[in-house]
Each structure stands twice: as structure tokens, then as C-alpha cells.
Amino acid sequence: MCGIVGFNFSDKKLVKKMNDRLIHRGPDGEGFYVDRYASLGHRRLSIIDLSKKGSQPMKYKDYIIVYNGEIYNFPDIKKDLLLKGYSFNSNTDTEVLLYSYIEWGESCVNRFNGMWAFCIYNKKEKSYFLSRDRFGIKPLYYYWDNKKFIFASELKAVTEWDNDLKINKKALNFYFYQKYIGDDLTIYENVYKLKPGYNMIYKQKDNTLKLSRYYDINAEIDKVKNIPVNDRVKKIKSILIDAVMVRLISDVPVGSFLSGGVDSSVISAIIAENKKDFDTFSIGFKEKSYDELEYSRIVSDYINTKHHYKYLEMDEGIIRLVIGSLDEPFGDSSIIPTYLLSKITREKVTVSLSGDAADEIFGGYDTYKAYKIAELMPKIIIKPLRLFSKILPVSDRKLNLSFKIKKMTSNTDINIIKRHLNWMEQIDENERHRLLDRNFMGDKDLISIDNVKDFLSIQLNDINYYLAEDILKKVDTASMLNSLEARVPYLDYRLVPLVLSLPEKYKIKYFKTKWLLKKIALDFIPKKIINRKKRGFTSPVSIWIKNIDFINNFLTDKKYYEHGFINYVYAEKLLNDHLKAVRDNSRVLWLIFVFNYWWHTNRKK
């Protein structure tokens, strides 16, 4: 795991400054390549082949590569390349990736099982080939104004070139709508994310930038639908086991996150069956409705791992560190426990497997259950339920009853994707208009919604938006702040289309989510873990807002609203209603706090 930077002109000082901003991504070394038409930088976190032979930028003839990620099947690809006459100077996947591009061109990425963001510069052709993995596990940002082409693993490296970039108002609205910035947007104009499953070519000679999609998940789902359903179901378990095992390849210690939920427990159990003295890690909360530590200990005892855990001790310093590290506003508060989990994990290992993406692939979210309920809910009971939700007391507990009923009964007669997004929204459209005032953009301008009716369309929407730019971004940011590599077995490209192609009943059955995964889990973990209520990995934000003065400061002091993007008077009303327990506004208040703190840290002159 590493950090990469580069641009289409020569500047040794700038490439060094950009690279220095990514030292947390690669504390084990740095490297540079600079000529008249290119400047490339690399920060190294040594995982495979720890020798100097694995250093980057790596060169071969006219080709230079900077690369962030892991290709788990690189030994098999290496065998094919050896047969074609290539000789290798290292034992790295980097060298295999570079030779694969030379041999097979852009299509080489279709051979890779892994996660990646890389750039290969051809100094003879003065061209750049960049690629991001199929599902967006690894980040890749780029700036383009028809003259300057700049790329990096994180936005904070791009802003070393220009710290006065204009705010993208569409991205601002997306953030306050869904708590993250989706699609290819970033908080800045002219700066974009290379979307998952895309390649990009920049040619210096004619100054052109071309994007091409190499992975189409819908097409992959259609391919496997030719396989009988029973055969697909049988294959899923064996592929999942192999997906876990190939992700153990490493020359440094490997562990696993273990929350005590089904997803991470299955991953940890598969490893424990094949590896002795395996380390697992979890974090706990003192607030009981958020705490899952007892379940992680039950699983650890059952599968016999060396379990390490700590209770979350929230203080101002941790908030400053984590939120201050964000290079654009990001409102998923679970990044803080994910950071702390990564911190205790890094004390023992350099690589950890994660249970992320199982909910999107196997159908695990409460919103998916809500889809089924909404389809069957008689319209006559919707209005009484709405009235009932208004008289319920406000609670600091996670996903309290009032919140669930309000979400369940709103917008039941609209497009299912829109309904799903409204469940996920942090503040409704009318209130967002009041909060952002003249900076407001409506929902229809933020996301295109097809007229679809099936459950798969909801899953694909989450995979393309929520998974890529919230869940995976959170895990990458939090783990890399601790120089920890996180690997995601549920996103093995062989597994994802197989599971998604199955009929709905294999995902949600009798209003029970992740039906197939839970059936597989019976072979690995205790029934009491499989059948327990899902909690998810979230934070007690409502309590933090009420008890941490530092957060309250950034919500109440007018000087933190000098940016002019948020209506201070309405923000003040939201806070007062929250503190008086008139209404739980913790979700949007957290977004306001994060934006204000991000602006103050990154933009204030």
C-alpha cells in the first residue's frame, strides 16, 4: 500500500511537497522520477518484497510506474509472463503489473484480482495510463483544466499545487444530502475522482484526456446468469473462502478486523481455520446501544484467535486529528472508531482484512428491509404511523424508533431509488434549501434516477455511490492514517456478480437480510452471532455534540461561518432544537461541524 502523485510538467520541488503530504500512506520510503514532461512521486508501505528492489517509481525501458495497491493473483500472472520471455528483478506485484501493461496494453487490468490505483508513464510517447480498481477500494484524484494534468492518491496532495481552488457547489450539496461526495465529484472545481472500473489516458503530444470504462458490473451479472442458480449458490462459498485466502499474501504480519457481526466474523473464521495464532481486532463503546465488544469476544473464543480490543475513549485530540486529516468534507462519523480500530491493529500487524461490502453485495442494510416493507405496507396505515412518530420522545440511541418510523413512512409512493436515497439522506430537501440558502441545488440536479423497480437496482446504486465514496473511502482514509493496509475479500471480482445475480430471496427472505451469507456462516460461527440484531459500526454523535465543547464551538461561533456556504441562523436553530430534545438533528449538525472544521483547517488564509 502506498501513495502516488504526478503531473505533466517538470517541478522537483512541487513533486516533493506533494509526496510529503502522503507520508502516512508510505512511511517506509520515497522515490521520484522527473523529466521535461513528467514529474512522478511515490511513498512506500512495504508489504511484498521488502528489499530495495521493490522501490518505486519502477522503470523498464521507456516505461515508469507509480502504483498503490495489491494484485493478489500476481504469482499466476508472473508465470504467464515468464513463458512469454520476461525476466524479473524483484518479487513484487509492481513489476508484474508493469510488464502486464507492456504485454497486454490497457486490457491488462481485466486479468487482475486486487485493488489498485496506478500511473504508467511512457516517456517515449509522452503519455500517461492510469487505472482505478473495479469497485474503488483505492482512491485516485486528478486535476484537469485543459492544460495542467495533476493526479494523486489524496486531494491534499493536489492542493499543494493550488490551495485556492473554487468550491464545487454540486459537491457541497451532495455532501449535505448524503454525507459524502459521490460520483466523480470532489469538493473542488476541476478536480475529479477517477471512477471505479475506469482507465484514463493523458497524451502530452496533443494534450488530450480520455476516459474509458473497462468494468461493467451489469454485463458481468448478465454473464453469470447463464449458470443455473443452484450451481451459482454452490460456487459462492468456495470462491469466498479463496477470496479470503489469496488476500493473506504478504511479507509482513496480517490480521483481521472483528466487530462481532456476521461479515467480519466469517472472514476471521475462514482465516482461523487455515492459520494458527491469528490476530483479530475490535473496538468498543461505553454507550451500550453502540457497543458490540461482547460479540467479538464470543466469536474470537469460538474460532480461537488472539483477540485485541480497546474501548473507544473519545476526546478533542482524536476528533482534531481524524477530522483535521480529511482533504474534503466527509460526514461519516464512523471514520473515528475506524481510525481507532486501525490504530490498535497497526500495533500488531501491517495488513488487516475487513468485512466491508458484505451488506451491499449480500443485501444487509435495514434500508433493504425497508424496501420490502414499503412494497407491502397498506397505504391506509402510513398517515397514522407518521403522526405516531411525531409524539415519540427524542433519543440519543442509535437508529431510535422515531427515526425509523419517520423514514419508513416518508415518500412511500415515489421511485424506489429516490425512496432509498431519502432514507439515507441527512436532511430533507426543504431543510437543506434553508441551510444552504443561495448555494442550494435540488436532489434532481445531484443524481440521475432511472425508473427501476427491482431490488438489484438499489444494491447497484449503493455499490456505485455509497460503497465507493463513503464506506471504502472511510476505510482507506482511517487505515492509511495509521499506515495500515486494509483488504476487502467480499469485493473479489469473481464473487460480486455471482451473488448479485441471484434472485432476491437469497438476499432478503422473510424480512431477514443477508440470507445466503448467514446460511454460509452456519459453517463457521455460532448461531447466536448470526441471529442477533444488526447494529453496524457507527458513533454516538448526538452525545458528542451535547458533551464536547470543541464540537459545539464550531457549531455556535459565527467566525466559523465566514465561508458563507451555510446559513448561520438556521444552523443555530437546528442546534437549539437538538439541545432542547425537540428533535434529533445530530446527523446534519455533524455535517455542519465537519464542514466548518475542514474549512477552518484547510481553507482559512
Secondary structure, 3 states (H helix, E strand, C coil): CEEEEEECCCCHHHHHHHHHCCHHHCECEEEEEEECCEEEEEEECCCCCCCHHHCCCEEECCEEEEEEEEECCHHHHHHHHHHCCCCCCCCCHHHHHHHHHHHHHHHHHHHCCEEEEEEEEECCCCEEEEEECCCCCCCCEEEECCCCEEEECCHHHHCCCCCCCCECHHHHHHHHHHCCCCCCCCCECCEEECCCCEEEEEECCCCEEEEEECCCHHHHHHHHCCCCHHHHHHHHHHHHHHHHHHCCCCCCCEEEECCCCHHHHHHHHHHHHHCCCCEEEEEECCCHHHCCHHHHHHHHHHHCCEEEEEECCCCHHHHHHHHHCCCCCCCCCCHHHHHHHHHHHHCCCCEEECCCCHHHHHCCCHHHHHHHHHHHCCHHHHHHHHHHHHHCCCCCCCCCHHHHHHHHHCCCCCCHHHHHHHHHCCCCHHHHHHHHHHHCCCHHHCCCCCCCCCHHHHHHHHHHHHHHHHHHHHHHHHHHCCCCEEECHHHCCCCHHHHHCCCHHHCCECCECCHHHHHHHCCCCCHHHHCCCCCCCCCCHHHHHHHCHHHHHHHHCHHHHCCCCCCHHHHHHHHHHHHCCCCCCHHHHHHHHHHHHHHHHHCCC
